[in-house]
Amino acid sequence: MDLKLVVVRPFGPHARGDVVGDPSQIAQILGSEHAGSVVRVSVSSAPAAAAGAASTIGSQPPANAGSASGQQTSAANAASASGSKEG
């Protein structure tokens, strides 16, 4: 994981939301009066393709989602239908 800084309060040439990733700039900022104007974030160095794939996990229901409840409903209807014939 890489350490980066995200600017939360603008200062000098940096606007809010800027990301600083250069190690020498990070050290300089953290050693200055502007250290309170940034937050430290850890960024995964995983390839972009893997990161994109990970973000889609769980976004789609499984292929058989809902089929079990449909089967239960059919079974319940069949049981109630057979029960009403006897009564």
QUIPE-V347539 format. One record per run of one state. SS is the DSSP state (~ for helix, > for strand, _ for the rest). FROM is the first residue (numbers start at 1). TO is the last residue. Records with the same first field share a line. If there is no record, write none. Layout:
# QUIPE-V347539
SS = FROM-TO ; FROM-TO
This chain:
# QUIPE-V347539
_ = 1-1 ; 8-10 ; 12-13 ; 15-18 ; 21-22 ; 31-34 ; 44-47 ; 56-66 ; 87-87
> = 2-7 ; 11-11 ; 14-14 ; 19-20 ; 38-43
~ = 23-30 ; 35-37 ; 48-55 ; 67-86
